[in-house]
Amino acid sequence: MDKDSKLFGFVIGCIIPVLAYIAIDQIFEMLSSVGIMANVSGEGISRRLRTVGLLAICTNLLAFNWAKNNRYDATMQGIVFPTIIYVVAWIYTYYNVLF
C-alpha cells in the first residue's frame, strides 16, 4: 500500500484511536491498581470513558503531524475523515452530558 494515499490515511486514522483507547485505558487501570489514581465508580466511570475516548481521538494528531512532516498530503486527507467520524460519534454519545 502506498504511504501517500487516502486509503492508507483512512486505515491509519481508524486504527490508531482504537489502539490508543486500549493503551490509555490499561494505563489508567494500572495507575488505579497501584494507588496513584483513585478507583472510579458510579458517575466517575462515565467521566473516565469520556476522557479516554477524547484522548484516543486526539492521538490522530500524532499521525497527522507525521504525514505533514513527510509531505504525505493524501494521507493527511485520509486521516481527517475517520477523525471527524470519531468526533461526531463522541459528541453524539455524550451530548446530554456536555450541553
C-alpha positions, -999 to 999 in steps of 0.1 A, spaced: 0 0 0 13 34 -10 21 56 21 7 87 3 -28 76 -4 -62 85 11 -68 48 18 -37 45 38 -46 76 58 -81 63 63 -68 30 77 -43 47 100 -70 72 111 -93 43 120 -68 20 138 -47 45 158 -75 57 181 -87 22 188 -52 11 198 -47 43 218 -80 38 236 -69 3 247 -35 15 258 -47 46 277 -74 25 294 -48 0 305 -26 28 318 -55 42 338 -63 8 352 -26 2 362 -24 36 379 -56 28 398 -44 -6 409 -11 8 421 -30 36 440 -17 66 421 -52 73 408 -84 69 427 -107 40 417 -137 52 399 -173 41 405 -207 54 396 -207 86 375 -168 87 376 -168 57 352 -186 78 326 -161 106 330 -132 83 326 -146 67 295 -153 101 281 -118 113 288 -101 82 275 -122 84 243 -113 120 237 -76 113 243 -77 84 219 -93 106 192 -65 131 198 -38 106 190 -48 110 154 -30 144 157 3 124 160 -4 105 128 -15 137 111 17 155 121 38 126 109 21 128 75 26 165 74 63 163 82 67 137 54 46 158 30 20 130 25 -9 152 16 -32 125 5 -26 106 37 -34 137 57 -67 139 39 -74 103 46 -67 107 84 -92 136 86 -123 115 76 -122 89 104 -112 116 129 -144 136 120 -164 104 123 -150 97 157 -156 132 169 -192 132 157 -198 98 174 -182 111 207 -203 143 207 -234 123 199 -227 98 227 -220 125 253 -243 153 241 -266 152 271 -236 155 295 -218 182 275 -247 205 267 
